[in-house]
Structures are given as C-alpha cells and as structure tokens.
Amino acid sequence: MEDKELIQITLGLLSPWFVKDIDLNTSKRRMDIYLDFSKGTKFSCPVCNKLSELHDTKKKVWRHLDFFHYETYLHARVPRTKCNEHGVKLVNVPWTRQNTGFTLFFEALIVAISKEMTVSAIAEMINIHEDSVWRILTHYVNKAAAKMDLSGLDTIGVDEISVKKGHSYVTLFYDLNKSRIIHIENGKKRSVFKKFREYLSKKIDPDNIKYISMDMYPAFKGGAREYFPNAKIVYDKFHIVKMMNDAIDKVRRSEYQSNKDLGKTRFMWLKNPENLSDREIAKIQSIKDLDTKTAKAYKFKLALQRLWEIKNMDVAREYIEKWHYWGTHSNIKEVITLAKMIKRNSHGILESIKGNISNGVVEGLNNKIKTAFKRSYGLKTEVYRNKMIFLMAGKLSLPTRC
C-alpha cells in the first residue's frame, strides 16, 4: 500500500477528494499533507445544496492530529461555487467546519482533554494559542447547550456558589433527575429566577416545573414563588443538615475559647457515628463526658437526620414538632435559631421527604465546578468560566471523533 493511499484511508477521505502529495520534514518535525479534488467535479452550494459551477478555489491550511511526534497540517484548494441564487460561496469540506484552522479530529481531541487539563497546559502541549482552545470549546459547548433536551424536566435544584472574593456569586440551576447543570446566572437575587424562566420558555413550558429544591435563602424563595407559582418549593436533607453542621461549628468555635479539647475536632462533627474512626469515637466520647454544648448540638443533628427515615407524613410532621420543642429548649442559641427556622419552613421539608427529592447530587457537581474555575482563568474569564462549567457538569453531547 502506498503512503498516499494509507494517509487517505486514515483521514477517511472519499471521492472526489484524494491525497495529492505528502511532505515530511524531519528537522522541523512537521508533516504537510496536500489534498485535491478530481478534475471536473461539481460542488453543492453550501446554502441551498444545489450543484453549481466552480467559480474558483481558495488555498486553506488546517492543523490536524499529530502523526506520532510530527505536527501535521492539511492543505487544500477549497472550491468556491457560483450559485445563481446565492452567488459565490466557499463550499463545506468534510474534514473541518468553516472559519477555523483546525480539523474536526483535532478539535474533538481538544474538547476531550479539556475535561482533564487546564487550557494553558493544552495550549502549551499542542503548540497553539490559548485563545484558539477557548474558541473551540466555546463553539462546541454553545452548540451542545443549545440542543440540550429539557422536554422531561420537572424537578430543578438551585444553588449559589462564590466565584471570587468580594461576595461575587453565580446561581446554578440543575436538572436533579439527570444530574446536570442546565443554566447559569450571575448574582443571587430573586431576578435570576425571572431570567431562568425566560430561558426555559424557549425550550419548554416553565409551568411544567413541579418542584424547586433550594436552601432557605429569602431571595430564592421570593423569586421561585413569583416566577414559578405552580411549583412546590422544597428544602432537602442536604441543605438542612449543612445548616445543622454550620450551627455545630459555631457552637464549637465559641466553646473552644474556654475548652481547648475542642481543638482540631471540626471535621469529626460533620460525620455520622458509623463513619468515625476508633480514635475519633474515643475523642467524641471524652468530649461528651465533659458535658459540652458542642456534643449536645451533635446529638440534635443525629436526631434531626432521623427525620428522613420517616415515610409517613403525619408522623414526620409530629417529629418536626417534637424536634422543634427540644431545640428551642436546648439553651444553645445556634440550635434555637435553627429550630425556629426549620419550624417556619417545615412544609417545604415535608414536601422533599414526600417527593423523595434531594439536592445531594449538587455536591458532586459543585466539586466538578470548583475544578472548572481553576481552568477558566485568563481573558474573558466570566464567559469562559461558564463554558467550562457546562463542559464539566452539563452532560453535553460533544464530538468524539478523535
């Protein structure tokens, strides 16, 4: 088999295209492949797809996947057709998309490795500019996000995350059933729900949303009620237990001032008893023996978690009432404050139990997103940051031709 025939097969070239010549420069570690088309070939107008006369050709070059350790480039005379209806147009060629200097295989490789590497590392490894990497990612992420199917969407999760110092936040909207990001808005005001509804309106009827799972942030509650009046607002176990953990930590830090035994125990109180090591169990037991407020608050957390084991709503409602009574009589201000908040929002908590709705999936996605932030530095940070979030957590249908 001749070299040209071998390269033509590996490129997947079909008639009328063929490999005309190959130039391998070992000193520059570069391979140049020259493509051409059969004489007399007619091409379709890229607008109307009608066969048209050839007007002229335009020389183009594209970066392709490396051939072993040789940078590889494709060269071709790209025809321009003269259509009676649309005039002179550059035809589409099968190995690339228009207005880019890279082949489809090369771009697919960049998209794939961008999930594992920083953009700067990719640019350095394959010897292209960072802006080129970002442009490729932006094209494919935008294209895939626009095609995202939301037809079965009825349960969404909402969470805000800090994106930089100075109380700068973005609000993320999740499809909880499919564990994916579906929309991003800057800020965490109630207006983010208005913008989210406008986005949904282009794809589905926003009134199809049955449940919105979130924390008890007032702006979120107000926005959900105003712009999704038919949806039930639910407060899931993940957020409630997180609030309880925060309360325990406030108690611990306050009590540490007079009891240094509580030093270096922060993460122990986040765990359930079955996940504690033998050393941690002994440590917690010794702190309990000192009759500390921290240990007492930890018991309230364990009691609160048992709420989600109850499936009968009447029993669950009664359990919240009892827990509220115990909490407000605990003589621990952080637990008292939380107990009152849980009582005020008990309807949403019960709805989450009834519908078996959890925002727990959000934690895993947020970890991916935090990784994405490290990969979004540089020019146009906000725009590229959002592209990376979708790339990492959007479960997009992306090219896999590499």
Buried (B, 14 or more C-beta within 10 A) or exposed (E): EEEBEEBBEEBEBEEBBBBBEBEBEEEEEBBBBBBBBEEEEEBBBBEEEEEBEBBEBEEBEBBBBBBEEBBBBBBBBBBBBBBEEBEEBBBEBEBBBEEBEBBBBBBBBBBBBBBEBBBEBBBEEBEBEBBBBBBBBBBBBEBBBEEBEBEEBBBBBBBBBEBEEEEEBBBBBBBBBBBBBBBBBBBBBBBBBBBBBEBBEEBBEBEBBBBBBBBBBEBBBEBBBEBBEEBBBBBBBBBBBBBBBEBBBBBBEBBBEEBEBBEEBBEBBBBEEEEBEEEBEEBBEEBBEEEBBBBBBBEBBEBBBEBBEBEEEEEBBEBBEEBBEBBBEBEBEBBBBBBEBBBEBBEBBBBBBEBEBBBBBBEEBBEBBEBBBEBBEBEEEEEBBBBBBBBBBBBBEBBEEB
